[in-house]
Amino acid sequence: MTRVTQVAAFEMSSTAAELDELLQDRNVQTLIISMRTWPVLKPMISPSGKLTYPVLDVIGIPGDQSLLALKALYDEGVLLRKTSDKLLSCPNCEAFGVSVRALCPSCQKASLQFEDYLEHSTCGFTGPREKFKVLSADVLKCPKCGQESRDIKVRARVYKCLSCGGSFESFMMAIVCNICGKTFDLNAGKFLDLYEYSLNEESTILAKAMDAITRFSAVAQVLRENGFQVQMPGQVAGSSGIVHSCGILAKKSKAGKETVMLIDGAVTDSAVEASRIMDLTPKLLDVRPDLGVFLAIPRLDEKAAGLAKQLTLTVIEAANVIETSEKVRELLASKGMNA
């Protein structure tokens, strides 16, 4: 299974099951948490003609990644889905922003105008609308019998071509993509399903996903006990304006100064490799938190430890999550960040 993103906080080792890797992806975790508040995700078509889920846009999951995450979780049985609509899309760019173009059946130019032929049922007169005198929105005067009536209905519609002069009872239809400009006939277009998604509460994998999300909840609780506002998973904007994700974002204001802690971590069978620390480098340099912490269960390997030292990244190594939370409590006390 393809990962939704390249970096996942609290990532399992490369030897772990792909399902575990998926459930620890930051966007997947954010999506599941959000669906506890918004239990049904409904699709919409954006101005650019693309399929989107507005709730996921609001919480900061990019459109392409949100669609991948939804599909992956549905395939694993974490989500349920039902078809809410079936729409025509462009065969070239797959955008849903399409329009119908009416063409002359003879010269195939878009120079048609239509004219309705009306019938007065009382006297049987049939003629173009312009022959009837409009008295009000729904009352017309018949040119043959002079009767004022609401019982005058459209009998037929005639299409006239301003280019070749022909008259027709129907027109040639072409579909035009409003995004890429491609013109195609109806049979060439793609009809795609739009899905609504909801959590599958009977899924055992969903329970496993929630366990992955809350794995370091004990650490978050220690931070809250010491006066920090905690966001888990966290999102924070760097000096570049890019919004970064992290395992835990913790903030506390004291004496007019705000302290920001950015915490990530990994659980492996042996030792966390240097690549996991390298993933954090752009984030730490852009955000520049007051304290960056990496929780390694059970430990970092030698290269990872060296890289963490270069980044002045505080590393907590522990045998399990409970030990990790206690060491976080000790760290806060040593830094004067405790309550």
C-alpha positions in Angstrom: 0.0 0.0 0.0 1.3 3.4 -0.9 1.8 5.8 2.0 -0.3 8.9 2.0 2.6 11.1 2.9 6.4 10.7 3.2 6.7 11.6 6.8 4.6 10.3 9.7 5.1 11.3 13.3 5.3 8.3 15.7 6.2 6.2 12.8 6.7 2.5 13.1 9.9 0.9 11.7 10.3 -0.1 8.1 9.9 -3.7 9.1 6.4 -3.1 10.6 3.2 -4.0 8.7 2.0 -1.5 6.0 -1.2 -1.2 7.9 0.6 0.1 11.0 2.4 2.5 8.8 -0.8 3.8 7.3 -2.5 4.2 10.6 0.4 6.3 11.9 0.4 8.7 9.0 -0.2 12.2 10.2 -2.9 13.0 7.6 -4.7 9.7 8.3 -4.7 10.4 12.0 -5.9 13.9 11.6 -8.7 12.7 9.3 -9.9 10.1 11.8 -9.9 12.5 14.7 -11.8 15.1 12.6 -14.5 12.5 11.8 -15.3 12.2 15.4 -16.6 15.7 15.1 -17.9 15.6 11.5 -19.2 12.0 11.2 -20.1 12.3 7.5 -17.8 13.7 4.9 -19.7 15.1 1.9 -18.1 15.8 -1.4 -18.2 19.0 -3.4 -16.8 20.3 -6.7 -14.3 23.1 -6.3 -14.3 26.2 -8.7 -11.4 24.5 -10.4 -13.6 21.5 -11.2 -11.9 19.1 -8.8 -13.5 16.8 -6.3 -13.0 18.1 -2.7 -14.1 17.5 0.9 -14.4 21.0 2.5 -14.0 19.7 6.1 -10.6 18.3 5.2 -9.6 21.5 3.5 -10.4 23.4 6.7 -8.2 21.1 8.8 -5.3 21.5 6.4 -5.1 18.1 4.6 -4.3 18.9 0.9 -6.9 17.7 -1.6 -4.8 15.0 -3.3 -3.7 13.6 0.0 -7.2 13.6 1.5 -8.5 11.6 -1.4 -5.7 9.1 -1.0 -6.3 8.8 2.7 -10.0 8.3 2.2 -9.5 5.6 -0.4 -6.8 3.8 1.7 -9.0 3.8 4.9 -12.0 2.6 2.9 -10.0 -0.3 1.4 -9.0 -1.3 5.0 -12.6 -1.2 6.2 -12.0 1.8 8.5 -14.5 3.9 6.6 -17.8 3.2 5.0 -18.9 5.0 1.9 -22.0 5.4 -0.3 -22.5 7.0 -3.7 -24.0 10.5 -3.3 -23.8 11.4 -7.0 -22.4 10.4 -10.4 -21.1 13.3 -12.5 -19.6 13.7 -16.0 -15.9 14.6 -16.1 -13.5 15.5 -18.8 -11.6 12.6 -20.4 -8.5 14.7 -20.7 -8.0 16.3 -17.2 -10.9 14.6 -15.3 -12.3 17.9 -14.1 -16.0 18.1 -13.3 -16.3 21.6 -14.6 -18.0 21.0 -18.0 -20.6 22.8 -20.1 -22.9 21.9 -22.9 -22.3 23.6 -26.3 -25.2 23.7 -28.8 -24.0 23.3 -32.4 -25.8 23.5 -35.7 -26.4 20.0 -37.1 -25.6 21.3 -40.6 -22.6 23.6 -40.4 -21.6 22.6 -36.8 -21.2 26.2 -35.7 -22.3 27.6 -32.4 -24.6 30.1 -33.9 -28.0 28.8 -33.0 -31.0 30.7 -31.6 -34.2 29.0 -30.6 -37.8 29.9 -31.0 -40.8 28.4 -29.2 -44.0 27.6 -31.2 -47.1 28.0 -29.0 -50.5 26.3 -29.3 -53.8 27.8 -28.2 -55.8 24.7 -27.2 -59.2 26.5 -27.6 -58.9 27.4 -31.2 -56.0 25.2 -32.2 -53.8 28.0 -33.5 -50.1 27.2 -33.5 -47.4 29.8 -34.2 -44.2 31.4 -33.0 -44.2 33.1 -29.6 -43.7 36.5 -31.1 -47.2 36.3 -32.7 -48.9 36.2 -29.3 -49.4 39.4 -27.3 -48.1 39.2 -23.8 -50.6 40.6 -21.3 -49.0 39.4 -18.1 -46.5 36.8 -16.9 -48.9 33.9 -17.6 -51.6 35.4 -19.8 -51.3 35.7 -23.6 -53.6 36.9 -26.3 -54.2 34.6 -29.2 -53.6 36.3 -32.6 -56.3 34.1 -34.3 -59.3 34.2 -32.0 -58.3 37.2 -29.8 -59.0 35.3 -26.6 -56.9 36.1 -23.5 -55.8 32.8 -22.1 -53.5 31.0 -19.7 -54.1 27.8 -21.6 -51.4 28.5 -24.3 -48.6 25.9 -24.2 -45.3 25.3 -25.9 -45.9 22.9 -28.8 -42.4 22.7 -30.2 -39.0 24.4 -30.1 -37.3 25.3 -33.4 -33.6 26.0 -33.6 -32.4 28.4 -36.3 -28.8 28.8 -37.4 -27.7 32.3 -37.9 -24.7 31.1 -39.9 -26.2 28.8 -42.6 -29.9 29.7 -42.2 -31.1 26.2 -41.5 -34.0 25.3 -39.1 -34.0 22.2 -36.9 -36.0 20.5 -34.2 -32.8 19.5 -32.3 -29.2 20.5 -32.1 -25.9 18.8 -32.1 -24.5 18.6 -28.5 -20.8 18.9 -27.6 -19.3 18.9 -24.1 -16.7 21.5 -23.3 -14.3 21.3 -20.3 -14.2 24.7 -18.6 -10.8 23.9 -17.1 -8.6 22.5 -20.0 -10.9 23.6 -22.9 -11.2 20.2 -24.5 -14.3 19.5 -26.5 -15.7 16.0 -26.5 -19.0 14.2 -27.1 -21.1 12.7 -24.4 -19.9 9.1 -25.0 -16.3 10.1 -24.6 -16.8 11.6 -21.1 -16.2 9.7 -17.9 -19.0 9.3 -15.4 -17.4 9.1 -11.9 -18.9 8.3 -8.6 -18.9 10.9 -5.8 -18.8 9.3 -2.3 -19.9 10.2 1.2 -17.6 8.7 3.9 -18.3 7.8 7.5 -16.5 5.9 10.2 -17.1 2.1 10.4 -17.6 1.8 14.1 -17.6 -2.0 13.9 -14.1 -2.1 12.4 -11.5 -3.6 14.6 -8.9 -1.7 12.5 -10.5 1.6 13.6 -9.9 0.6 17.2 -6.3 -0.1 16.3 -6.1 3.3 14.5 -7.4 5.1 17.6 -4.7 3.3 19.6 -2.1 4.5 17.3 -3.4 8.1 17.5 -3.5 8.1 21.3 -0.2 6.2 21.8 1.5 9.2 23.4 -1.7 10.5 25.1 0.0 10.0 28.5 2.7 12.5 27.4 0.0 14.9 26.3 -1.6 14.6 29.8 1.7 15.4 31.5 2.0 18.5 29.4 -1.6 19.6 30.3 -0.9 19.0 34.0 2.0 21.5 33.7 -0.1 24.2 32.2 0.5 23.6 28.5 -2.2 23.9 25.8 -1.8 20.7 23.8 -2.7 19.9 20.2 -2.4 16.3 19.2 -1.7 15.8 16.3 -0.2 19.3 16.1 0.0 21.8 13.2 2.2 24.9 13.3 3.3 27.4 10.7 7.0 28.1 10.2 8.7 31.4 9.2 8.3 30.3 5.6 4.5 30.2 6.0 4.4 26.5 5.4 2.2 24.6 7.9 4.0 21.6 9.5 2.5 18.6 11.2 3.9 17.1 14.4 3.0 14.5 17.0 2.3 17.0 19.7 2.3 20.8 19.7 2.4 22.3 23.2 2.2 26.0 24.1 2.3 27.9 27.4 2.3 31.6 28.2 4.1 32.8 31.3 5.0 36.4 32.2 4.0 37.6 28.7 6.2 35.1 26.9 5.0 32.1 25.0 6.9 28.8 25.1 6.4 26.4 22.2 7.3 22.8 22.3 7.3 20.6 19.2 7.3 16.8 19.9 7.6 13.9 17.6 8.5 10.3 18.2 8.9 6.8 16.9 8.3 3.3 18.1 10.5 0.6 16.7 11.5 -3.0 17.4 15.2 -2.2 17.9 16.5 1.4 17.3 15.2 4.4 15.5 17.3 5.2 12.4 18.8 8.5 11.3 16.3 8.9 8.4 13.6 9.6 11.0 15.6 12.5 12.5 16.5 13.8 9.0 12.7 14.0 8.3 12.4 16.5 11.1 15.3 18.8 10.1 13.3 21.1 7.7 10.5 21.4 10.2 12.7 22.3 13.1 14.7 24.9 11.1 11.5 26.5 9.8 9.5 26.5 13.1 12.4 27.1 15.5 10.5 26.0 18.6 11.7 26.8 22.1 12.2 23.1 22.7 12.2 20.3 20.1 11.8 16.8 21.6 12.0 13.4 20.1 10.6 10.4 21.9 12.4 7.2 20.9 11.2 3.8 22.0 13.4 2.0 22.8 16.4 4.2 21.6 18.1 6.0 18.7 20.8 4.3 16.7 24.3 5.9 16.7 23.8 7.9 13.5 20.4 9.2 14.6 21.8 10.2 18.0 24.6 12.2 16.3 22.2 14.0 14.0 19.9 14.8 16.9 22.9 16.4 18.7 23.7 18.6 15.7 20.0 19.8 15.7 20.1 20.5 19.4 17.1 18.1 19.5 16.2 16.9 23.0 15.9 13.1 22.9 14.1 10.9 25.4 14.8 7.2 25.1 12.6 4.8 27.1 11.5 1.2 27.2 7.8 2.1 26.9 5.2 4.9 26.8 4.7 5.1 30.6 8.5 5.6 31.1 8.4 8.2 28.3 5.8 10.3 30.1 7.7 10.2 33.4 10.9 11.3 31.6 8.9 14.2 30.0 7.8 15.2 33.5 11.4 15.3 34.6 12.4 17.3 31.5 9.9 20.0 32.2 11.1 20.3 35.8 14.7 20.5 34.7 13.9 23.3 32.2 11.7 25.2 34.6 8.7 24.5 32.5 6.7 22.7 35.1 3.6 24.1 36.7 
